[in-house]
Amino acid sequence: MARSIAALSASHQLLCISHLHQIASQASHHYHVFKETKGDRTFTRVVRLTEKEKIDEIARMLGGETDIARKHAEELLKKRHVPR
């Protein structure tokens, strides 16, 4: 599925929100989307992730921010199939 999405992104603009590390690790850009409540209002926030934050987020998806999860996240990000 990740490779199909990556191939489609070569000719189309895509925005995918995923909780799956297999999908998220293949993206060319990574963002953290979250909700924030201030008073009685809720806001949706989107923040672009740095390289370190990408690794941390993929590691979290893998089950934790352990050294093993971080190494695995780094390897997944190195092996992206994103058309450049």
PDB file as gemmi writes it, atoms N, CA and C in Angstrom:
CRYST1    1.000    1.000    1.000  90.00  90.00  90.00 P 1                      
ATOM      1  N   MET A   1       0.829  -1.174   0.000  1.00  0.00           N  
ATOM      2  CA  MET A   1       0.000   0.000   0.000  1.00  0.00           C  
ATOM      3  C   MET A   1       0.884   1.253   0.000  1.00  0.00           C  
ATOM      4  N   ALA A   2       1.928   1.258   0.807  1.00  0.00           N  
ATOM      5  CA  ALA A   2       2.813   2.430   0.877  1.00  0.00           C  
ATOM      6  C   ALA A   2       3.455   2.721  -0.476  1.00  0.00           C  
ATOM      7  N   ARG A   3       3.862   1.681  -1.184  1.00  0.00           N  
ATOM      8  CA  ARG A   3       4.478   1.876  -2.506  1.00  0.00           C  
ATOM      9  C   ARG A   3       3.457   2.407  -3.507  1.00  0.00           C  
ATOM     10  N   SER A   4       2.220   1.953  -3.418  1.00  0.00           N  
ATOM     11  CA  SER A   4       1.162   2.446  -4.313  1.00  0.00           C  
ATOM     12  C   SER A   4       0.897   3.924  -4.064  1.00  0.00           C  
ATOM     13  N   ILE A   5       0.847   4.308  -2.797  1.00  0.00           N  
ATOM     14  CA  ILE A   5       0.641   5.714  -2.454  1.00  0.00           C  
ATOM     15  C   ILE A   5       1.824   6.546  -2.945  1.00  0.00           C  
ATOM     16  N   ALA A   6       3.041   6.035  -2.748  1.00  0.00           N  
ATOM     17  CA  ALA A   6       4.236   6.758  -3.198  1.00  0.00           C  
ATOM     18  C   ALA A   6       4.224   6.940  -4.714  1.00  0.00           C  
ATOM     19  N   ALA A   7       3.824   5.903  -5.448  1.00  0.00           N  
ATOM     20  CA  ALA A   7       3.768   6.011  -6.908  1.00  0.00           C  
ATOM     21  C   ALA A   7       2.727   7.039  -7.336  1.00  0.00           C  
ATOM     22  N   LEU A   8       1.588   7.049  -6.680  1.00  0.00           N  
ATOM     23  CA  LEU A   8       0.534   8.011  -6.986  1.00  0.00           C  
ATOM     24  C   LEU A   8       0.990   9.443  -6.695  1.00  0.00           C  
ATOM     25  N   SER A   9       1.831   9.599  -5.668  1.00  0.00           N  
ATOM     26  CA  SER A   9       2.295  10.939  -5.292  1.00  0.00           C  
ATOM     27  C   SER A   9       3.231  11.558  -6.339  1.00  0.00           C  
ATOM     28  N   ALA A  10       3.731  10.735  -7.271  1.00  0.00           N  
ATOM     29  CA  ALA A  10       4.598  11.273  -8.322  1.00  0.00           C  
ATOM     30  C   ALA A  10       3.831  12.187  -9.263  1.00  0.00           C  
ATOM     31  N   SER A  11       2.513  11.966  -9.371  1.00  0.00           N  
ATOM     32  CA  SER A  11       1.718  12.772 -10.299  1.00  0.00           C  
ATOM     33  C   SER A  11       0.555  13.515  -9.631  1.00  0.00           C  
ATOM     34  N   HIS A  12       0.366  13.283  -8.329  1.00  0.00           N  
ATOM     35  CA  HIS A  12      -0.735  13.920  -7.616  1.00  0.00           C  
ATOM     36  C   HIS A  12      -0.258  14.388  -6.242  1.00  0.00           C  
ATOM     37  N   GLN A  13      -0.896  15.429  -5.740  1.00  0.00           N  
ATOM     38  CA  GLN A  13      -0.607  15.871  -4.385  1.00  0.00           C  
ATOM     39  C   GLN A  13      -1.467  15.065  -3.429  1.00  0.00           C  
ATOM     40  N   LEU A  14      -0.846  14.449  -2.429  1.00  0.00           N  
ATOM     41  CA  LEU A  14      -1.564  13.595  -1.486  1.00  0.00           C  
ATOM     42  C   LEU A  14      -1.335  14.056  -0.060  1.00  0.00           C  
ATOM     43  N   LEU A  15      -2.345  13.884   0.746  1.00  0.00           N  
ATOM     44  CA  LEU A  15      -2.235  14.097   2.184  1.00  0.00           C  
ATOM     45  C   LEU A  15      -2.833  12.863   2.835  1.00  0.00           C  
ATOM     46  N   CYS A  16      -2.007  12.094   3.501  1.00  0.00           N  
ATOM     47  CA  CYS A  16      -2.467  10.864   4.157  1.00  0.00           C  
ATOM     48  C   CYS A  16      -2.207  10.980   5.650  1.00  0.00           C  
ATOM     49  N   ILE A  17      -3.203  10.635   6.418  1.00  0.00           N  
ATOM     50  CA  ILE A  17      -3.035  10.568   7.868  1.00  0.00           C  
ATOM     51  C   ILE A  17      -3.064   9.100   8.234  1.00  0.00           C  
ATOM     52  N   SER A  18      -2.003   8.626   8.863  1.00  0.00           N  
ATOM     53  CA  SER A  18      -1.889   7.206   9.151  1.00  0.00           C  
ATOM     54  C   SER A  18      -1.325   6.976  10.543  1.00  0.00           C  
ATOM     55  N   HIS A  19      -1.757   5.892  11.138  1.00  0.00           N  
ATOM     56  CA  HIS A  19      -1.196   5.440  12.409  1.00  0.00           C  
ATOM     57  C   HIS A  19      -0.313   4.211  12.189  1.00  0.00           C  
ATOM     58  N   LEU A  20      -0.058   3.897  10.928  1.00  0.00           N  
ATOM     59  CA  LEU A  20       0.757   2.735  10.586  1.00  0.00           C  
ATOM     60  C   LEU A  20       2.172   3.169  10.205  1.00  0.00           C  
ATOM     61  N   HIS A  21       3.146   2.623  10.914  1.00  0.00           N  
ATOM     62  CA  HIS A  21       4.530   3.009  10.633  1.00  0.00           C  
ATOM     63  C   HIS A  21       4.952   2.650   9.217  1.00  0.00           C  
ATOM     64  N   GLN A  22       4.393   1.558   8.662  1.00  0.00           N  
ATOM     65  CA  GLN A  22       4.750   1.137   7.311  1.00  0.00           C  
ATOM     66  C   GLN A  22       4.359   2.193   6.280  1.00  0.00           C  
ATOM     67  N   ILE A  23       3.243   2.847   6.493  1.00  0.00           N  
ATOM     68  CA  ILE A  23       2.765   3.889   5.582  1.00  0.00           C  
ATOM     69  C   ILE A  23       3.491   5.199   5.870  1.00  0.00           C  
ATOM     70  N   ALA A  24       3.499   5.601   7.132  1.00  0.00           N  
ATOM     71  CA  ALA A  24       4.075   6.892   7.512  1.00  0.00           C  
ATOM     72  C   ALA A  24       5.556   7.001   7.158  1.00  0.00           C  
ATOM     73  N   SER A  25       6.292   5.915   7.286  1.00  0.00           N  
ATOM     74  CA  SER A  25       7.738   5.973   7.033  1.00  0.00           C  
ATOM     75  C   SER A  25       8.072   6.224   5.572  1.00  0.00           C  
ATOM     76  N   GLN A  26       7.127   6.026   4.670  1.00  0.00           N  
ATOM     77  CA  GLN A  26       7.382   6.193   3.243  1.00  0.00           C  
ATOM     78  C   GLN A  26       7.148   7.617   2.745  1.00  0.00           C  
ATOM     79  N   ALA A  27       6.618   8.479   3.587  1.00  0.00           N  
ATOM     80  CA  ALA A  27       6.276   9.844   3.160  1.00  0.00           C  
ATOM     81  C   ALA A  27       7.514  10.702   2.922  1.00  0.00           C  
ATOM     82  N   SER A  28       7.375  11.676   2.043  1.00  0.00           N  
ATOM     83  CA  SER A  28       8.480  12.603   1.786  1.00  0.00           C  
ATOM     84  C   SER A  28       8.458  13.777   2.768  1.00  0.00           C  
ATOM     85  N   HIS A  29       7.312  14.066   3.342  1.00  0.00           N  
ATOM     86  CA  HIS A  29       7.163  15.124   4.351  1.00  0.00           C  
ATOM     87  C   HIS A  29       6.330  14.558   5.490  1.00  0.00           C  
ATOM     88  N   HIS A  30       6.688  14.921   6.709  1.00  0.00           N  
ATOM     89  CA  HIS A  30       5.979  14.416   7.876  1.00  0.00           C  
ATOM     90  C   HIS A  30       5.464  15.578   8.718  1.00  0.00           C  
ATOM     91  N   TYR A  31       4.217  15.443   9.162  1.00  0.00           N  
ATOM     92  CA  TYR A  31       3.564  16.448  10.002  1.00  0.00           C  
ATOM     93  C   TYR A  31       2.927  15.764  11.201  1.00  0.00           C  
ATOM     94  N   HIS A  32       2.863  16.489  12.301  1.00  0.00           N  
ATOM     95  CA  HIS A  32       2.152  16.014  13.489  1.00  0.00           C  
ATOM     96  C   HIS A  32       0.838  16.780  13.538  1.00  0.00           C  
ATOM     97  N   VAL A  33      -0.279  16.063  13.497  1.00  0.00           N  
ATOM     98  CA  VAL A  33      -1.608  16.665  13.542  1.00  0.00           C  
ATOM     99  C   VAL A  33      -2.192  16.340  14.912  1.00  0.00           C  
ATOM    100  N   PHE A  34      -2.625  17.365  15.633  1.00  0.00           N  
ATOM    101  CA  PHE A  34      -3.160  17.142  16.968  1.00  0.00           C  
ATOM    102  C   PHE A  34      -4.197  18.205  17.314  1.00  0.00           C  
ATOM    103  N   LYS A  35      -4.980  17.910  18.330  1.00  0.00           N  
ATOM    104  CA  LYS A  35      -5.994  18.850  18.800  1.00  0.00           C  
ATOM    105  C   LYS A  35      -5.517  19.494  20.079  1.00  0.00           C  
ATOM    106  N   GLU A  36      -5.900  20.746  20.249  1.00  0.00           N  
ATOM    107  CA  GLU A  36      -5.506  21.521  21.427  1.00  0.00           C  
ATOM    108  C   GLU A  36      -6.746  22.277  21.917  1.00  0.00           C  
ATOM    109  N   THR A  37      -7.021  22.201  23.202  1.00  0.00           N  
ATOM    110  CA  THR A  37      -8.183  22.887  23.756  1.00  0.00           C  
ATOM    111  C   THR A  37      -7.720  24.098  24.553  1.00  0.00           C  
ATOM    112  N   LYS A  38      -8.345  25.227  24.255  1.00  0.00           N  
ATOM    113  CA  LYS A  38      -8.104  26.468  25.004  1.00  0.00           C  
ATOM    114  C   LYS A  38      -9.463  26.994  25.426  1.00  0.00           C  
ATOM    115  N   GLY A  39      -9.690  26.974  26.739  1.00  0.00           N  
ATOM    116  CA  GLY A  39     -10.991  27.392  27.234  1.00  0.00           C  
ATOM    117  C   GLY A  39     -12.047  26.415  26.776  1.00  0.00           C  
ATOM    118  N   ASP A  40     -13.071  26.922  26.113  1.00  0.00           N  
ATOM    119  CA  ASP A  40     -14.149  26.058  25.623  1.00  0.00           C  
ATOM    120  C   ASP A  40     -14.034  25.784  24.120  1.00  0.00           C  
ATOM    121  N   ARG A  41     -12.872  26.073  23.528  1.00  0.00           N  
ATOM    122  CA  ARG A  41     -12.672  25.872  22.087  1.00  0.00           C  
ATOM    123  C   ARG A  41     -11.581  24.836  21.843  1.00  0.00           C  
ATOM    124  N   THR A  42     -11.772  24.073  20.781  1.00  0.00           N  
ATOM    125  CA  THR A  42     -10.786  23.078  20.377  1.00  0.00           C  
ATOM    126  C   THR A  42     -10.249  23.450  19.005  1.00  0.00           C  
ATOM    127  N   PHE A  43      -8.936  23.407  18.866  1.00  0.00           N  
ATOM    128  CA  PHE A  43      -8.256  23.769  17.628  1.00  0.00           C  
ATOM    129  C   PHE A  43      -7.468  22.577  17.115  1.00  0.00           C  
ATOM    130  N   THR A  44      -7.403  22.431  15.820  1.00  0.00           N  
ATOM    131  CA  THR A  44      -6.557  21.413  15.196  1.00  0.00           C  
ATOM    132  C   THR A  44      -5.260  22.091  14.786  1.00  0.00           C  
ATOM    133  N   ARG A  45      -4.154  21.497  15.165  1.00  0.00           N  
ATOM    134  CA  ARG A  45      -2.831  22.048  14.856  1.00  0.00           C  
ATOM    135  C   ARG A  45      -2.080  21.088  13.947  1.00  0.00           C  
ATOM    136  N   VAL A  46      -1.263  21.646  13.068  1.00  0.00           N  
ATOM    137  CA  VAL A  46      -0.414  20.863  12.169  1.00  0.00           C  
ATOM    138  C   VAL A  46       0.984  21.452  12.236  1.00  0.00           C  
ATOM    139  N   VAL A  47       1.955  20.610  12.581  1.00  0.00           N  
ATOM    140  CA  VAL A  47       3.345  21.055  12.723  1.00  0.00           C  
ATOM    141  C   VAL A  47       4.238  20.135  11.890  1.00  0.00           C  
ATOM    142  N   ARG A  48       5.074  20.717  11.032  1.00  0.00           N  
ATOM    143  CA  ARG A  48       6.010  19.910  10.241  1.00  0.00           C  
ATOM    144  C   ARG A  48       7.117  19.386  11.157  1.00  0.00           C  
ATOM    145  N   LEU A  49       7.458  18.113  10.998  1.00  0.00           N  
ATOM    146  CA  LEU A  49       8.441  17.478  11.862  1.00  0.00           C  
ATOM    147  C   LEU A  49       9.862  17.622  11.315  1.00  0.00           C  
ATOM    148  N   THR A  50      10.798  17.789  12.229  1.00  0.00           N  
ATOM    149  CA  THR A  50      12.219  17.778  11.876  1.00  0.00           C  
ATOM    150  C   THR A  50      12.645  16.326  11.650  1.00  0.00           C  
ATOM    151  N   GLU A  51      13.854  16.117  11.173  1.00  0.00           N  
ATOM    152  CA  GLU A  51      14.354  14.757  10.959  1.00  0.00           C  
ATOM    153  C   GLU A  51      14.326  13.950  12.258  1.00  0.00           C  
ATOM    154  N   LYS A  52      14.777  14.550  13.351  1.00  0.00           N  
ATOM    155  CA  LYS A  52      14.773  13.864  14.650  1.00  0.00           C  
ATOM    156  C   LYS A  52      13.348  13.547  15.084  1.00  0.00           C  
ATOM    157  N   GLU A  53      12.436  14.481  14.897  1.00  0.00           N  
ATOM    158  CA  GLU A  53      11.044  14.267  15.282  1.00  0.00           C  
ATOM    159  C   GLU A  53      10.391  13.168  14.435  1.00  0.00           C  
ATOM    160  N   LYS A  54      10.795  13.074  13.154  1.00  0.00           N  
ATOM    161  CA  LYS A  54      10.288  11.994  12.302  1.00  0.00           C  
ATOM    162  C   LYS A  54      10.668  10.640  12.893  1.00  0.00           C  
ATOM    163  N   ILE A  55      11.929  10.513  13.265  1.00  0.00           N  
ATOM    164  CA  ILE A  55      12.418   9.263  13.850  1.00  0.00           C  
ATOM    165  C   ILE A  55      11.670   8.963  15.148  1.00  0.00           C  
ATOM    166  N   ASP A  56      11.524   9.973  15.991  1.00  0.00           N  
ATOM    167  CA  ASP A  56      10.813   9.783  17.262  1.00  0.00           C  
ATOM    168  C   ASP A  56       9.374   9.341  17.044  1.00  0.00           C  
ATOM    169  N   GLU A  57       8.691   9.935  16.072  1.00  0.00           N  
ATOM    170  CA  GLU A  57       7.291   9.611  15.821  1.00  0.00           C  
ATOM    171  C   GLU A  57       7.144   8.205  15.241  1.00  0.00           C  
ATOM    172  N   ILE A  58       8.007   7.825  14.313  1.00  0.00           N  
ATOM    173  CA  ILE A  58       7.956   6.472  13.759  1.00  0.00           C  
ATOM    174  C   ILE A  58       8.278   5.459  14.865  1.00  0.00           C  
ATOM    175  N   ALA A  59       9.252   5.768  15.714  1.00  0.00           N  
ATOM    176  CA  ALA A  59       9.594   4.888  16.845  1.00  0.00           C  
ATOM    177  C   ALA A  59       8.391   4.727  17.775  1.00  0.00           C  
ATOM    178  N   ARG A  60       7.682   5.808  18.030  1.00  0.00           N  
ATOM    179  CA  ARG A  60       6.491   5.747  18.884  1.00  0.00           C  
ATOM    180  C   ARG A  60       5.442   4.830  18.259  1.00  0.00           C  
ATOM    181  N   MET A  61       5.271   4.926  16.938  1.00  0.00           N  
ATOM    182  CA  MET A  61       4.324   4.060  16.233  1.00  0.00           C  
ATOM    183  C   MET A  61       4.735   2.591  16.329  1.00  0.00           C  
ATOM    184  N   LEU A  62       6.028   2.357  16.421  1.00  0.00           N  
ATOM    185  CA  LEU A  62       6.547   0.991  16.527  1.00  0.00           C  
ATOM    186  C   LEU A  62       6.365   0.412  17.931  1.00  0.00           C  
ATOM    187  N   GLY A  63       5.945   1.229  18.866  1.00  0.00           N  
ATOM    188  CA  GLY A  63       5.672   0.704  20.205  1.00  0.00           C  
ATOM    189  C   GLY A  63       6.448   1.354  21.325  1.00  0.00           C  
ATOM    190  N   GLY A  64       7.265   2.314  21.034  1.00  0.00           N  
ATOM    191  CA  GLY A  64       7.987   2.985  22.111  1.00  0.00           C  
ATOM    192  C   GLY A  64       9.204   3.694  21.610  1.00  0.00           C  
ATOM    193  N   GLU A  65       9.717   4.551  22.428  1.00  0.00           N  
ATOM    194  CA  GLU A  65      10.909   5.308  22.052  1.00  0.00           C  
ATOM    195  C   GLU A  65      12.152   4.686  22.659  1.00  0.00           C  
ATOM    196  N   THR A  66      12.301   3.379  22.432  1.00  0.00           N  
ATOM    197  CA  THR A  66      13.487   2.665  22.885  1.00  0.00           C  
ATOM    198  C   THR A  66      14.576   2.800  21.831  1.00  0.00           C  
ATOM    199  N   ASP A  67      15.784   2.420  22.195  1.00  0.00           N  
ATOM    200  CA  ASP A  67      16.889   2.458  21.230  1.00  0.00           C  
ATOM    201  C   ASP A  67      16.612   1.550  20.031  1.00  0.00           C  
ATOM    202  N   ILE A  68      16.021   0.397  20.294  1.00  0.00           N  
ATOM    203  CA  ILE A  68      15.714  -0.550  19.213  1.00  0.00           C  
ATOM    204  C   ILE A  68      14.662   0.037  18.279  1.00  0.00           C  
ATOM    205  N   ALA A  69      13.617   0.634  18.836  1.00  0.00           N  
ATOM    206  CA  ALA A  69      12.566   1.241  18.007  1.00  0.00           C  
ATOM    207  C   ALA A  69      13.125   2.400  17.187  1.00  0.00           C  
ATOM    208  N   ARG A  70      13.992   3.199  17.791  1.00  0.00           N  
ATOM    209  CA  ARG A  70      14.602   4.321  17.062  1.00  0.00           C  
ATOM    210  C   ARG A  70      15.464   3.814  15.908  1.00  0.00           C  
ATOM    211  N   LYS A  71      16.255   2.774  16.133  1.00  0.00           N  
ATOM    212  CA  LYS A  71      17.099   2.198  15.068  1.00  0.00           C  
ATOM    213  C   LYS A  71      16.222   1.682  13.924  1.00  0.00           C  
ATOM    214  N   HIS A  72      15.149   0.988  14.280  1.00  0.00           N  
ATOM    215  CA  HIS A  72      14.237   0.465  13.271  1.00  0.00           C  
ATOM    216  C   HIS A  72      13.600   1.620  12.493  1.00  0.00           C  
ATOM    217  N   ALA A  73      13.197   2.675  13.191  1.00  0.00           N  
ATOM    218  CA  ALA A  73      12.608   3.852  12.541  1.00  0.00           C  
ATOM    219  C   ALA A  73      13.603   4.487  11.572  1.00  0.00           C  
ATOM    220  N   GLU A  74      14.848   4.602  11.979  1.00  0.00           N  
ATOM    221  CA  GLU A  74      15.883   5.168  11.104  1.00  0.00           C  
ATOM    222  C   GLU A  74      16.040   4.328   9.847  1.00  0.00           C  
ATOM    223  N   GLU A  75      16.030   3.006   9.997  1.00  0.00           N  
ATOM    224  CA  GLU A  75      16.160   2.113   8.844  1.00  0.00           C  
ATOM    225  C   GLU A  75      14.958   2.242   7.909  1.00  0.00           C  
ATOM    226  N   LEU A  76      13.763   2.321   8.464  1.00  0.00           N  
ATOM    227  CA  LEU A  76      12.567   2.489   7.636  1.00  0.00           C  
ATOM    228  C   LEU A  76      12.636   3.789   6.838  1.00  0.00           C  
ATOM    229  N   LEU A  77      13.084   4.852   7.468  1.00  0.00           N  
ATOM    230  CA  LEU A  77      13.168   6.145   6.781  1.00  0.00           C  
ATOM    231  C   LEU A  77      14.254   6.134   5.701  1.00  0.00           C  
ATOM    232  N   LYS A  78      15.325   5.370   5.911  1.00  0.00           N  
ATOM    233  CA  LYS A  78      16.387   5.266   4.899  1.00  0.00           C  
ATOM    234  C   LYS A  78      15.908   4.506   3.662  1.00  0.00           C  
ATOM    235  N   LYS A  79      14.978   3.583   3.845  1.00  0.00           N  
ATOM    236  CA  LYS A  79      14.533   2.698   2.768  1.00  0.00           C  
ATOM    237  C   LYS A  79      13.245   3.190   2.118  1.00  0.00           C  
ATOM    238  N   ARG A  80      13.009   4.473   2.148  1.00  0.00           N  
ATOM    239  CA  ARG A  80      11.792   5.019   1.519  1.00  0.00           C  
ATOM    240  C   ARG A  80      11.794   4.743   0.035  1.00  0.00           C  
ATOM    241  N   HIS A  81      10.596   4.544  -0.486  1.00  0.00           N  
ATOM    242  CA  HIS A  81      10.412   4.321  -1.927  1.00  0.00           C  
ATOM    243  C   HIS A  81       9.728   5.520  -2.561  1.00  0.00           C  
ATOM    244  N   VAL A  82       9.985   6.683  -2.024  1.00  0.00           N  
ATOM    245  CA  VAL A  82       9.321   7.902  -2.484  1.00  0.00           C  
ATOM    246  C   VAL A  82      10.015   8.406  -3.740  1.00  0.00           C  
ATOM    247  N   PRO A  83       9.264   8.656  -4.809  1.00  0.00           N  
ATOM    248  CA  PRO A  83       9.870   9.227  -6.018  1.00  0.00           C  
ATOM    249  C   PRO A  83      10.430  10.615  -5.708  1.00  0.00           C  
ATOM    250  N   ARG A  84      11.607  10.894  -6.154  1.00  0.00           N  
ATOM    251  CA  ARG A  84      12.209  12.204  -5.843  1.00  0.00           C  
ATOM    252  C   ARG A  84      12.337  13.029  -7.087  1.00  0.00           C  
TER     253      ARG A  84                                                      
END                                                                             
